[in-house]
């Protein structure tokens, strides 16, 4: 089968190879499903895995990425009734399986049934492919914001609002704060139309200094991991103890130096006392884990038209252009989700 593979860590453009004879996987367990992949979505975590995971934690050759959508071609003997042959599905490959070489940039994958759910009727297969990892990260951001007191009428700032996680978070937060609340999207000015179409009431250009006087908010949700924004939280969040909810510090580079920076800043943000220069606001870091329950929750939100996937540039990338798609993602200027069409022929949605 066709698949992208790599045999060593490195930059995607240098290490990825499109092969036509990668072994097609087979069902080996009763709860396995064989999926013909129609679309795969690129994620920053996928690029980190390509560049950083050494041979002692990863099996070679490895196929990149974990998000996918597609059609079930075969099921194990104990697979649940909603996953029949020819069912259109979406999901994500678990990390444990990904480390063994399985990835979604391939024509076929075998995954446990807990990793897939039926595709919502209200979205295409391309849109469904972008839901899993970014959506299951947006959900704990939303839940943490609600736990921190976000409600109807709240004033919320969302950083990275035009990215994959941010576009989902923006829609969900606006659904909570309602017309009496306000959501300010922090992004570049070229993305203003996008974020406003998703519900933003106002925008801030992250490339420019904060306006004076600076706007204030009830809480901040950082979908990008901006260290400078965290340091400005004492101004933007005027009430001591207000929450700054984040996906964690963004890596300055996808290498071990970048990982060391991430760990050092994370410890400082969570532990440094005010008298040593710490920010007197609550730093809440969340992690997104793809679960069956999370996938089902996302599917319901799509069916209820509370959520939709914004495809980067409004287009789907050709399978042969995966390396170029990675270059766009690694530039940090992606609008929405980067989705690749894997299948030559797409089943009817």
N, C-alpha and C positions, 0 to 999 in steps of 0.2 A: 504494500500500500504506500501511498505518498505520505511523507511526514518530514517535518523539519527536525534535525537532530544535531547534537553537538557532543564532542568527545572530551572536551576540556572546558574549564571556566574561561570567560572572556567576554568582550563586547559582542553583542549579537551580530553585528555586521561582519565581524571577523571569524566567528566560530560556528555560525549556523550554516547547515547544508541541507538543501532540499533533495531528498532521496525518493526514488520510486519503488524501492524494494525493501522497505522496513517491514519486519514481520507483523502480520495481522494478529491481534490478540484473540484469545479464545476464552470462553466461559470455563471457569474451574471450580466455582463454588455455587451452592444452591441459591444464594441471594445476589448473584452477579447479574448485570444486564450488559449486553453488547449494544453499543450506540454507534450508529453511523453519524459522524459529526458533520453538521452542515456549516456551523459558524463557531468561531473561537474569539474570545476577547483578550486583548493584551492588558496587563496590569503592571504597575511599578514593581510589585513583588516578584513577578515573573522575570523581569529584567535583573533584579537583584539575585535571584536564584541562578540565572545563567552566568552572571559575572563573579559571584562570590562562593557558591557551594563547591567545596573541594571534593576530590575523589573518594575520601574516606567516609563521606556522608551521602554520596550520590552514586547511583549505578549508571555506567556508560554503555552504549550511547543513550543520551537523555533527550526526550522530547519536551520542549518548553510549554508553559502556560497550563492553567487549570480550568478556567471558565469555558463553558461550551453550551451549544444547543444542538439538537439533532433528532433522529428518529430511532426508536428501538428496533433492532433487527432480530434479537434473540434474548430470551430470559432464562434464568436458572429455575430450578424446580420449586423454590419457595418464595419467589418474588410476589409481591402484593398485587392485588387485582387491578389497580389503576395503572399499572405499568405492563401493558400488553404489547405484543408485536405491532409495529406501525404507529405506536403512540409518539406524538411529538413531545419532546422533553427539553428541560434545561437543568443545569446543575454545575457542580465544580468537583474536580478530582481532589481527593483528600491529600494533605501534605505527605502522609506516610507512603501513599502509593506514588505520588509525584517523585519522591526521593528514590524510588525504585526504577525510574525511567519513564513512567507513563505521563504523557502530556496531551493537551487538547489540540495542538497544531499537527494533527494526524487525521487520517480519514476514518479510523475506527478506534474506539476505546472500550475497555471493560472496566466498570466501576461497581461498587456495592449499591444496592437499591436505595440506601439511605442518602445517597449523593444526588439523586435526581427526583424531580417532580414533573407532572404534566405541564406543558407550556400554557400560559394563559391565552385565551382566545383573543383578547384585546391587544395583542402585540405580535409582531412578526418574529420569525426565528432569529433574525439578526438582532433585533432589540432584546430578545430573551437571553441571548448569549452574553450580553453586558450586565445582566442583573446580579449574578450570584455574589461575587466577592465584594464589589463596590456596594451593592445593596445590603449585604449582611454586615458591612461596616457602618453604613448609614443608620441601620436600625439601633445599634447600641449608642450611637451619638444622639439619636432622637430620645431613646429611653433615659439616657443620663441627663439630658436637658430637662426632660419632664420631672425626673427625680430631683433636679436642682431648682425646681420651681417654675419652669416655663409653662405658661398657660395662655389662654385667650387674652389678648391685649399686651403680651410681653413684647419688648423691643430686643431683637436678636441680631447680632452681627455674625455672618458666615464667611469665613475666609476660604479661598479656593473654591468658590461657589460655582465656577464654570467647569471644574474637572469632573471626573467620573463619580467620585464619592460626593462631591459638592452638589452636583445637579440633582442627585437623589435626595440629599439632606435638605436642600432648599425647598423642594416640593413638600416634603413631609413636615418641615417646621412651619411653613406657611399654612398648612392645613390645621395646625394646632393653634397658632396665634390669631388666625382669622383676620377679618377686615379691620378690626379695631387695634390689632397689633401691627408691628412693622418688622420686616426682614430686610436688612441691608446686606447686599452681596459685595464682597471684596474680590475684585478680579481686575484684569486689564480692561481698559476702556473699549477695546475692540470686541469684548464679550458682553457688553451691556445689553444688547438686544436679546441675546440668548437668555441671560439670567432673568431679565424682566418677563420674558415669555414663560418662564417657569414659576413666576410668582414674586420676584423681588420687588420691593417697594422703592428701594433706593440703591445706589451703588457707590463704592469707594474704589478708586484706582490704586492698587497696591504699589504701582511704580512711582507714585507721587507722595510727598510728605502729607501727613495728616492735616486736614484743614484746621484753622484756628478761628474760634474755639473748636476743640475736637468734639465730635458727637459722642453721646454716652448711651450705654446699653444695659439691659438687665443681665445678659450673659453673652458669651462669645463661644461659637463653635468653630474650631479650626480644622478644616478638612485637608490642610496642606502641611501643617507643622512648622509654622513660622516662628522662629526664635525672637525676631524683632517685635512681632505683634504681641507675644507673651510679655515682653519687657514693657510694652505700652499699656498693658492691661490695667495698671493702677490709674491711668487717665481715662481709658474707655469704659472701665467698670468702676464708677465712683463709690459704690457701696462696698466696704471691706467684707471679705468673705464671699463675694460673688464668684460664680464658677466660670472657669475657662476650660472648656471641654475640647479635647484634641485627640487626633490620631497618633500623636507623638512627634518628636522632632524630626524634621525632614533631613535626609542624608545629603550633605553637600556634594558627595561623590559616591558612586556605587563601588566602593572598595573597602578594605579593612580600616583605613584611616577614617573613612566616613562612618563606619560602625563605631569606632572609638569615640568620635565626636558625638554621635547619637547617645551613647551610654553616658558620657560625661555630662552632657547638657540635661539629659533626663533626670539624672541624680540631683543636679543642681536645682532644676525646676521644682522637683518634688520635696527636697529636703533642706535647701538653703534657707536659713532664718532671715527675717527682715533686717536684723542688725548687721548681717553680713552682705546685704545687698539683695536679698531675696524679694520676690514680688508678693505683697500681702493679699493675694487672691488665691482661691482654691483651684489647684491644677489637677484636672481629672483626665487621665489618659485612658482611652478605651482601645480594645482590640476586637477585630471582627473575625468571627469563626463561622464558617458555612455549616449550617445544620439543616436537617429536613424541615424542622419547625420554622427556621428562618426563611427557607426557600418557599414554603407554603404561605407564610405571611406576606412575602413579596408578591407572590402570585395573586393573592387576594387583593392586595393594594392595586395591582395593575388592572384586575378585573373590575374593581370599584372606581377606576380612573382617578385614583389618588396619586399614581406614580406612572411615569413613562421614561423610557431610556432615550437620552439624547445622543444620537450617533455623531461622532466627531466629523465635522464638516458636512453632516447630513448624508454621508456616504459609507459604503462598505468596501474594505480593501480587498484586492485580489490576493489569492494565496501566494502568487509568485512575487508579491511586493511586501512580504512580511518584514524584511530587513529595513526597508524604507519606513514602514510603519513604526518599527522600534525607534528609529532615529527621531521621528516626530514625538513619540511619547517621552523619550529621554531628554528632549529639549525643554520639557516642563511647560509647554504651551498648548497642551491638548485641550480641546473643547469637547466635553462629554466623554463618551466611550469609543475607543478604537476597536472596531470589530472587523474580523477577517472572514471572508467566505471560503470555507474549506472544500465543500462539495462542489463538483462540477455541475450537477443537476440538483436543484433544490426541491424537496417534496412540497406539495400544496399545503399551506398553513391552515 
